[in-house]
Amino acid sequence: MKIIIIGGSGGIGRAFVELLAKRESVGSIVASYHQTTPVFQHPKVSWQRLDLANETAIQSWSEQLDEIDWLINAAGMLHQPDHGPEKSIRQLDPDFFLKNIKINAIPTLLLAKHLQAHFKHGRKSLFATVSAKVGSIEDNRLGGWYSYRTSKAALNMGIKTLAIEWQRTLPNVAVAALHPGTTDTALSEPFQKNVPKEQLFSPANSVNAMLSVLDALEPHDTGKFWAFDGEILPW
């Protein structure tokens, strides 16, 4: 298998890289990072710097790739040093809102745009992105977090729309959105204090659970929003 991991330097992305590199069925992994080359090295893993906010960079990078069996986008943002998720509409900041859209929603669609030709080999394949349950409109019971929720809801709509198109043009590909659960990473660290210990997963545990879901997916499962435990979540 030839696998692409986007955002491989983050907590969840790095766990995907490390766990998949151990599989005998995996021949090579291309893993992207944004700034600093990750410490983890493996003969199967090629680290490549990629600016997900730059379509020209994505296009140039995609032209260097061969066929793809799996693509998993684990890149995302929830907060910045000077700006956290909103507790009230009074805190909405247009620049921060657009930053969330730019990082959480648009890159997956650009990756699909420029990599779709790499899935035309006809083998059963996977195009997955890490979303979040808070992006579910139906499941929203607490409010708040306007920018993050909206960006993930936009991502989910993009995934659903892509799945419909690729059912016609790339019927060998299962397109999926994934909810990883609350995972002990830098992204969630400021918001962990009220999370019960048994509901806070290590990156390895979260990724192992998501891999169990992904391993079972068939092309006819395309266009669904999956939780780490295999539950199908409402959009």
N, C-alpha and C positions, 0 to 999 in steps of 0.2 A: 504493500500500500504506500501511496505517496500522499503525505499529509501536510497541510498548511495550518499553522497556528498563528493567528493574529493577536498581538498583545501578549506575546509569550514571556515578557519580563514581569508581568503583574502576578499577583498571588495565585489566582485561578489559572491564568495562562501558563505560568511556569509549571504548575502541577500537571496540566495537560501534557506539556512537553516531556516532563520527566517520566510520567506513567506510560505514555504511548511509546517512548523510546525503548522501553523494556520489552515491548511485544515483538515476538518473532515475525508476526505478519506485517509489521511496519518496516518498509525498506528505507524510507527517508522522510525527514521532517524539515520543512522550511519554517522557521519561527521568526516573527518580526518583533522588533523592539523600537521604542521611540527615541531614547537618548543614550543610555548607558548600556554597553554590551553586558548581558547577564553572565554571572560566574559559571553557571552550569554548562558543562561541555560534554558532548557525546558524539561518537563517530557518525551516528545517523542524523545528527542535528546540524543544520546550517543556520546561523543567526544572521539576519539581514535587517538593517535599519530602514524604517518606513514611516513616512509622515502621512497619517491617515486623513489629515485635513487637506491634503494636496492631491487633487485628481491627477495632475500631470505625473506626479511621483508614483501614484498607484498604477497608472497606465504603463509607464516605463518599466516598473518592477514586474508587472504581469507579463510583459513581453519576453522576459528572461526565463519564465517558468515552463515546465513540461506539463504532462497530464496530471490531474488532481483526482484523488479518490475521496478524500475528506478535506473540508475547510471548516475550521472552528474559529470564530471571532470572539475573543475573550476581552477585548479592549473596552474601556468605558470609564466614566467619571461620575462621581456623586457630589464631590465638594472640592474646593480649592482652599489654599491657606487663608485667604481673606474672605471666603464666601462659602457658607454652608447651605444645605437645603432649607427652603422657606417654611417657617411655621405658620405664616399668615400671608395673605395676598398683599399686605402692606410692605412686605419684604421683597416683592418681585422686582428683579432688576433685568431689564431687557438684554444687556450684554451677557449676563450669566445664563439667562434662558437660552439665548442663541448658541452659547458655548456648549451647553448640554446637547442641543440638537446636532451641532456640528460634530461632536465626539461620539454620542450614543446612537444616533439614528442614521446619519448620512453615510458613514464609511461602509456599512454592510451593503448598502445599495450600490456604492461605487465598486466594491469588490465583486459583486455579482455582475455588474455591467462589464467589467474588464476581464473577468476570469471565466465567463460562461463557456467560451470556446474550449477551455481546458477540461471541461466535463463531457465533451462530446464523444468520448471513447466507448460509450454504451454500457460500461460496467456499473453495477449498483454503487451509488455514491451518496455523499452527504454534504449538505451546506447548512451549517448551524451557527447560531449566534447566541451569546449569553445575554439574556434580557433580564427582567426582574418582575416578580409578582406584583410589585407596586405599579407596574405599567398596565395592569388589567383594569379596564374601566369598570367592569361589573363587580370586581372584587374590592374596589376602593370604598372602604368604610371609615377611614380615619381622616382623610383629607391631608392637606399640607404637601410639602415637597413638590410644588407646582412644576418646577423646571425638570426635575428628574422624572417624575411620573409622566409628564407630557412627552419627554424625549423617548422614553421606553414604550409608551403607547404608539408613538409615531413609528418606532422601530418595528413593533409588532404588526402594525398595518403594512409596513413595507415587506416584512417576511411573508405575510399572508398573500399579498398581491403578487410577490415574486413566485410563490408556490403555484399559484393559479397559472401564471404564464409558462413556467417551466414544465408543468404537467403536459403542455402541448409541445414545447420545443426541446425539453430535456427530461423525458419521462423516466430516465434512470436515476434521477436525483431526488432524494428526500430533503426537503427544506424544513428546518425546525428552529423554533425559539426555545431557549432553555432558562428555567429559573433555578439558580444554584443553591437556594436557601441562604440563610445568613452565615456568611463564611468569614473566618478570622483573617482578614486582609487589611491593608492600609485603607482601602475604600470604606470599609464598615467600622473601623476601629473607634471613631468618635461616637458611635451610636450603639455600642455593644452593652452598655451598663444595664439596660433593662431586658436584655435577652437572656432567657434561662440557659444555664450551662449546657443542657442536653440539646438545645436548639442552635447552638453556635458550633459550626462545623470547621474542622481544619480544611485547608485547601485540598489536601489529598483525599479526605473523606468525601467532600463535596464532588470532586472530579470523578472519583471512583463510582459514585452513585450516578452521575450524569453519563459516564461511559457505559454503564449498564443499560441506560435508556437508549443511547445512541447505537449501541451494538445490536439492539433488537429492531431498529427501524428498517422498514422496507419502503420502497418508492411510493407505495399506496398510502403510507402514513404521512405524506407530505402536508405541510400547511397547518401544523398544530403547535400549540404552546405547551411544552412539557415541563413539569416540576421534576426535581432531582429524584423523587421517589416513584416516578412513572405516572403520576396523576396528570390528566389533561386539564389544563387551566382554562378558564374562560377568557376570551380576549378583552 
